[in-house]
């Protein structure tokens, strides 16, 4: 009986976790040094790119790791950071 209650409690905890990442949620990615939006939105707007298109960005962080970020163009032509992958150097 205790196992069933324990499994049910764990299931509720897992189900209550929010896996989505929105720009207004508490789990949204924050810009880091080197990100396009680290100092705020860029002054140039992407007027020729369609709304909703992805913008990839690659840079090297202060520790020498490769960072790959993906942005989405919002309807107001601002950029929203939606994905970040950090490839750590082996040494």
C-alpha positions as CSV (number, residue, x, y, z in Angstrom):
1,X,0.0,0.0,0.0
2,X,2.8,2.4,0.8
3,X,4.4,1.7,-2.6
4,X,1.3,2.7,-4.4
5,X,1.0,5.9,-2.4
6,X,4.7,6.6,-3.0
7,X,4.4,6.0,-6.7
8,X,1.3,8.1,-6.9
9,X,3.0,11.0,-5.1
10,X,6.1,10.7,-7.4
11,X,3.8,10.7,-10.4
12,X,2.0,13.8,-9.3
13,X,5.3,15.6,-8.7
14,X,6.5,14.6,-12.2
15,X,3.3,15.6,-13.9
16,X,3.2,19.0,-12.1
17,X,6.6,20.0,-13.6
18,X,6.4,22.4,-16.5
19,X,8.5,21.2,-19.5
20,X,7.7,24.0,-21.8
21,X,9.9,27.1,-22.0
22,X,8.2,30.4,-22.8
23,X,9.6,33.8,-22.8
24,X,7.3,34.9,-19.9
25,X,7.7,31.7,-17.8
26,X,10.1,31.2,-15.0
27,X,12.0,28.6,-16.9
28,X,12.9,30.8,-19.9
29,X,16.6,30.8,-21.0
30,X,18.5,33.9,-19.9
31,X,21.1,35.5,-22.2
32,X,24.7,34.9,-21.3
33,X,27.8,37.0,-22.5
34,X,28.0,36.4,-26.2
35,X,24.3,36.0,-26.8
36,X,22.6,38.3,-29.3
37,X,20.2,39.6,-26.7
38,X,22.7,39.8,-23.7
39,X,22.6,43.6,-23.7
40,X,19.0,43.8,-24.8
41,X,17.2,43.5,-28.1
42,X,19.3,44.4,-31.2
43,X,18.6,47.9,-32.6
44,X,18.4,46.5,-36.2
45,X,15.1,44.6,-36.8
46,X,15.0,41.6,-39.1
47,X,12.4,43.0,-41.5
48,X,13.0,40.5,-44.4
49,X,12.8,37.3,-42.3
50,X,9.4,35.8,-41.8
51,X,7.8,35.9,-38.3
52,X,8.4,32.6,-36.5
53,X,11.6,31.7,-38.4
54,X,14.6,30.4,-36.5
55,X,17.9,32.3,-36.2
56,X,20.9,30.2,-35.3
57,X,23.8,31.8,-33.4
58,X,27.2,30.3,-32.6
59,X,29.9,31.8,-30.4
60,X,32.6,30.8,-27.9
61,X,32.0,31.6,-24.2
62,X,34.6,32.9,-21.7
63,X,35.8,29.4,-20.9
64,X,36.4,28.4,-24.5
65,X,33.2,26.3,-24.9
66,X,31.3,26.3,-28.1
67,X,27.8,27.7,-27.6
68,X,25.0,27.2,-30.1
69,X,21.8,29.2,-29.6
70,X,18.5,29.3,-31.5
71,X,16.2,32.3,-31.6
72,X,12.7,32.8,-32.9
73,X,11.6,36.0,-34.6
74,X,8.5,37.3,-32.7
75,X,5.6,39.3,-34.4
76,X,7.1,42.6,-33.1
77,X,10.5,41.5,-34.8
78,X,12.2,41.0,-31.5
79,X,14.2,37.8,-30.8
80,X,13.2,35.2,-28.3
81,X,15.9,32.7,-27.1
82,X,14.5,29.2,-27.3
83,X,17.4,26.8,-27.2
84,X,21.0,26.7,-26.0
85,X,23.6,23.9,-26.4
86,X,27.0,24.2,-24.8
87,X,29.7,21.9,-26.1
88,X,32.4,21.7,-23.4
89,X,36.0,21.4,-24.4
90,X,37.7,18.1,-23.2
91,X,40.5,19.9,-21.4
